Amino acid sequence: MGAAVTTTRTEAPGTNTAAAALTVTIDDLRRQLTEVYRAWGMGEAHIETTVEMMLYADIHGIDSHGVGMLPLYSQWRGEYQLNMRPEIATVREGPAIAVLDGDAGLGHAAAHAAMGLAMEKAKSIGLGAVAVRNSAHFGAAGAYAMLAAEAGLIGIATTSAHHEIIVPTFSAQAMFGTNPIAFAAPAGRNRPFSLDMATSTVAVGKIVIAQRHGRPIPEGWASDGGGRPTTDPDVALENYMLSPLGGTRELGSHKGYGLAAMVEILSTMLSGAIYTGTKAARRPDAVHPGVGHFMLAMDPGAFREFGDFEDDMDDMIDALRANRPVDPAQKVMVAGDPEYRAAEERRRSGVPLPAMLVGELRAIVAECGAPYVLEG
Amino acid sequence: MGAAVTTTRTEAPGTNTAAAALTVTIDDLRRQLTEVYRAWGMGEAHIETTVEMMLYADIHGIDSHGVGMLPLYSQWRGEYQLNMRPEIATVREGPAIAVLDGDAGLGHAAAHAAMGLAMEKAKSIGLGAVAVRNSAHFGAAGAYAMLAAEAGLIGIATTSAHHEIIVPTFSAQAMFGTNPIAFAAPAGRNRPFSLDMATSTVAVGKIVIAQRHGRPIPEGWASDGGGRPTTDPDVALENYMLSPLGGTRELGSHKGYGLAAMVEILSTMLSGAIYTGTKAARRPDAVHPGVGHFMLAMDPGAFREFGDFEDDMDDMIDALRANRPVDPAQKVMVAGDPEYRAAEERRRSGVPLPAMLVGELRAIVAECGAPYVLEG
């Protein structure tokens, strides 16, 4: 992975911050993250898992969920008293299901353990589901669904979030996190089908980009403080109220709202995590966010003759890619294609880090006393 | 249910069809459906299940999926050689999963059996999933998810369809049915959370209504023959190409497209059903549509202490209903609320049948020699 690439420095034009934008190798990024977590006191057993789950996002172009989260993790470490040496405990277990307690740590290691356990059950009896409570942000949901798909299983991963941002249809209050759903399924000659989607119309990042460019946002992305659709990115970012997928009632926002609630039920109610929408009233004392995850794995080999599922997946994927496109220049894609393309590019050329993030990483490293390895 | 109601005849103003609109009691509708299926030669064991699953839709205001389907079933009975006396077979079974073969019948009885089996497994080991192949239209997906919720379980139901209508993002070809997802979860003092959504932005019925009123449709509902968004209901109904949830690329149609594909994978690839998107090339000989379903049931009592899940569900549902609304006249709803309201109304006042449907029902009854019971 990126063996021939070296970390390169790029001057960020038009910025006068101390740091410049960088493109770093995956290996360097892995080393830097490892050093920070070590300095933060994370147990060695969890460092590798946490770093690999974060790198999944950076490698696959999901810039909002990899190293870009480290400044927030740094802030939350104090604010939420994240436990850097959690003992992840199995609090309930049967042949098909289990519940894990994340012991107030970050979410990556707990979610990784949960999907691993669900996969064991699926390999044994065709199906397994594991819920996690007392956890926190786990990076990209797709990383966990893909653990299953890479092992020949169907994987589903969902998570709650500790900050409400999605606004129900007809409401003027945010009541859910971006509550993502990831679904991955193996194919034969094709890479796995890999869907990883927030149940909001867009991520906050897209509104930030519109703001930077001084462009209006489409109606259906976000609302103003009164719950009415806004096209002004400044208003959207002041209120932090995202529309559920569908955008407006007319275009089916009640479906996106329903999906966000479904994710909350699977992640929070099933595990016994804290529901952010009522936290202030019900759990005002809770310091740790108490996020919940849900992982399900299913073995196609238990349902079909060996190879038949994968053949049918290839058949569908090939047919979709061969679709007549609206614009000949933009071929029809299959879920996961943009991420696979990014991974190919970044394994070859490295991961670009914007100047602001480089500055934040340098500050984090300086603060915790870890070695800084990104600029040689 | 509707004991005090009598079937009433209403003149449909402005129509000169032979039949007039009717409002019928649920009991009369049950009797009429039963008589038709008996005349069609359906086995008595399947008649009750099929009729109750259809009535779920009529009672809950889902007019597109109940008795309104009978004219199409009548047509498909010949066209697709629907087997009226199918022997639903369990072709694979383990402690957590099973695969059923619907024996080329209608889908209601097979899907009902599949959810029943998934529920048995969930009650035994917390989780069960059953896939069905060689089936056909099963009515409203929500009917099956609600079987689980009424028994205190979480239920998920999906189905493929035998006619492609959803167009992938960037594509000019329909590649999936309306591929619905239903998810239901029990609460305590509240009725179950009950989401039942097509993965298209809207149902065809909504475009038909716009056409009747001579109104344009919003961009994001459907596309023209070239795959470009159209606002003309005539163009939309000529091409029968619906947008996935999200509507346009800018508003996240790739997510709706991903969900439609996920439903296809669960319903078709996992069961070994026929994928409509490649049927012409791969299974040109198949007469029966070979639709697939997927049913999953999960027992919250296996994950949580008794009653805790239901308490947390009530907490969330109450908080959502208490949300500050954008418009004080339109309160925030929870998935299932519109259907519960319709059920209350229809149990009291009966089920309205438009004049055109009454005419079609009379023709079906006359053709098969069943007694006509709707107009006393």
Chai-1 contact restraints between the chains, C-beta under 6 A:
chainA,res_idxA,chainB,res_idxB,connection_type,confidence,min_distance_angstrom,max_distance_angstrom,comment,restraint_id
A,G94,B,I125,contact,1.0,0.0,6.0,A-B,restraint_1
A,G94,B,G126,contact,1.0,0.0,6.0,A-B,restraint_2
A,P95,B,I125,contact,1.0,0.0,6.0,A-B,restraint_3
A,A96,B,A96,contact,1.0,0.0,6.0,A-B,restraint_4
A,A96,B,I125,contact,1.0,0.0,6.0,A-B,restraint_5
A,A96,B,G126,contact,1.0,0.0,6.0,A-B,restraint_6
A,A96,B,L127,contact,1.0,0.0,6.0,A-B,restraint_7
A,I97,B,G126,contact,1.0,0.0,6.0,A-B,restraint_8
A,I97,B,L127,contact,1.0,0.0,6.0,A-B,restraint_9
A,I97,B,A302,contact,1.0,0.0,6.0,A-B,restraint_10
A,V99,B,F303,contact,1.0,0.0,6.0,A-B,restraint_11
A,I125,B,G94,contact,1.0,0.0,6.0,A-B,restraint_12
A,I125,B,P95,contact,1.0,0.0,6.0,A-B,restraint_13
A,I125,B,A96,contact,1.0,0.0,6.0,A-B,restraint_14
A,G126,B,G94,contact,1.0,0.0,6.0,A-B,restraint_15
A,G126,B,A96,contact,1.0,0.0,6.0,A-B,restraint_16
A,G126,B,I97,contact,1.0,0.0,6.0,A-B,restraint_17
A,L127,B,A96,contact,1.0,0.0,6.0,A-B,restraint_18
A,L127,B,I97,contact,1.0,0.0,6.0,A-B,restraint_19
A,L127,B,L127,contact,1.0,0.0,6.0,A-B,restraint_20
A,L127,B,A129,contact,1.0,0.0,6.0,A-B,restraint_21
A,A129,B,L127,contact,1.0,0.0,6.0,A-B,restraint_22
A,A131,B,F303,contact,1.0,0.0,6.0,A-B,restraint_23
A,P168,B,L320,contact,1.0,0.0,6.0,A-B,restraint_24
A,P168,B,V332,contact,1.0,0.0,6.0,A-B,restraint_25
A,F170,B,P325,contact,1.0,0.0,6.0,A-B,restraint_26
A,F170,B,V326,contact,1.0,0.0,6.0,A-B,restraint_27
A,F170,B,Q330,contact,1.0,0.0,6.0,A-B,restraint_28
A,F170,B,V332,contact,1.0,0.0,6.0,A-B,restraint_29
A,S171,B,N323,contact,1.0,0.0,6.0,A-B,restraint_30
A,S171,B,V332,contact,1.0,0.0,6.0,A-B,restraint_31
A,A172,B,R324,contact,1.0,0.0,6.0,A-B,restraint_32
A,A172,B,V326,contact,1.0,0.0,6.0,A-B,restraint_33
A,Q173,B,N323,contact,1.0,0.0,6.0,A-B,restraint_34
A,Q173,B,R324,contact,1.0,0.0,6.0,A-B,restraint_35
A,F183,B,M262,contact,1.0,0.0,6.0,A-B,restraint_36
A,A185,B,I265,contact,1.0,0.0,6.0,A-B,restraint_37
A,L195,B,G258,contact,1.0,0.0,6.0,A-B,restraint_38
A,L195,B,M262,contact,1.0,0.0,6.0,A-B,restraint_39
A,M197,B,K255,contact,1.0,0.0,6.0,A-B,restraint_40
A,T201,B,L251,contact,1.0,0.0,6.0,A-B,restraint_41
A,T201,B,G252,contact,1.0,0.0,6.0,A-B,restraint_42
A,P218,B,E250,contact,1.0,0.0,6.0,A-B,restraint_43
A,G220,B,L251,contact,1.0,0.0,6.0,A-B,restraint_44
A,G227,B,V326,contact,1.0,0.0,6.0,A-B,restraint_45
A,L245,B,G246,contact,1.0,0.0,6.0,A-B,restraint_46
A,L245,B,G252,contact,1.0,0.0,6.0,A-B,restraint_47
A,L245,B,K255,contact,1.0,0.0,6.0,A-B,restraint_48
A,G246,B,L245,contact,1.0,0.0,6.0,A-B,restraint_49
A,G247,B,L251,contact,1.0,0.0,6.0,A-B,restraint_50
A,E250,B,P218,contact,1.0,0.0,6.0,A-B,restraint_51
A,L251,B,T201,contact,1.0,0.0,6.0,A-B,restraint_52
A,L251,B,G220,contact,1.0,0.0,6.0,A-B,restraint_53
A,L251,B,G247,contact,1.0,0.0,6.0,A-B,restraint_54
A,G252,B,T201,contact,1.0,0.0,6.0,A-B,restraint_55
A,G252,B,L245,contact,1.0,0.0,6.0,A-B,restraint_56
A,K255,B,M197,contact,1.0,0.0,6.0,A-B,restraint_57
A,K255,B,L245,contact,1.0,0.0,6.0,A-B,restraint_58
A,G258,B,L195,contact,1.0,0.0,6.0,A-B,restraint_59
A,G258,B,A335,contact,1.0,0.0,6.0,A-B,restraint_60
A,M262,B,F183,contact,1.0,0.0,6.0,A-B,restraint_61
A,M262,B,L195,contact,1.0,0.0,6.0,A-B,restraint_62
A,I265,B,A185,contact,1.0,0.0,6.0,A-B,restraint_63
A,M269,B,F309,contact,1.0,0.0,6.0,A-B,restraint_64
A,M269,B,D312,contact,1.0,0.0,6.0,A-B,restraint_65
A,M269,B,M313,contact,1.0,0.0,6.0,A-B,restraint_66
A,L270,B,F303,contact,1.0,0.0,6.0,A-B,restraint_67
A,G272,B,R304,contact,1.0,0.0,6.0,A-B,restraint_68
A,Y275,B,M316,contact,1.0,0.0,6.0,A-B,restraint_69
A,G277,B,A319,contact,1.0,0.0,6.0,A-B,restraint_70
A,T278,B,D315,contact,1.0,0.0,6.0,A-B,restraint_71
A,T278,B,A319,contact,1.0,0.0,6.0,A-B,restraint_72
A,A302,B,I97,contact,1.0,0.0,6.0,A-B,restraint_73
A,F303,B,V99,contact,1.0,0.0,6.0,A-B,restraint_74
A,F303,B,A131,contact,1.0,0.0,6.0,A-B,restraint_75
A,F303,B,L270,contact,1.0,0.0,6.0,A-B,restraint_76
A,R304,B,G272,contact,1.0,0.0,6.0,A-B,restraint_77
A,F309,B,M269,contact,1.0,0.0,6.0,A-B,restraint_78
A,D312,B,M269,contact,1.0,0.0,6.0,A-B,restraint_79
A,M313,B,M269,contact,1.0,0.0,6.0,A-B,restraint_80
A,D315,B,T278,contact,1.0,0.0,6.0,A-B,restraint_81
A,M316,B,Y275,contact,1.0,0.0,6.0,A-B,restraint_82
A,A319,B,G277,contact,1.0,0.0,6.0,A-B,restraint_83
A,A319,B,T278,contact,1.0,0.0,6.0,A-B,restraint_84
A,N323,B,S171,contact,1.0,0.0,6.0,A-B,restraint_85
A,N323,B,Q173,contact,1.0,0.0,6.0,A-B,restraint_86
A,R324,B,A172,contact,1.0,0.0,6.0,A-B,restraint_87
A,R324,B,Q173,contact,1.0,0.0,6.0,A-B,restraint_88
A,P325,B,F170,contact,1.0,0.0,6.0,A-B,restraint_89
A,V326,B,F170,contact,1.0,0.0,6.0,A-B,restraint_90
A,V326,B,A172,contact,1.0,0.0,6.0,A-B,restraint_91
A,V326,B,G227,contact,1.0,0.0,6.0,A-B,restraint_92
A,Q330,B,F170,contact,1.0,0.0,6.0,A-B,restraint_93
A,V332,B,P168,contact,1.0,0.0,6.0,A-B,restraint_94
A,V332,B,F170,contact,1.0,0.0,6.0,A-B,restraint_95
A,V332,B,S171,contact,1.0,0.0,6.0,A-B,restraint_96
A,A335,B,G258,contact,1.0,0.0,6.0,A-B,restraint_97
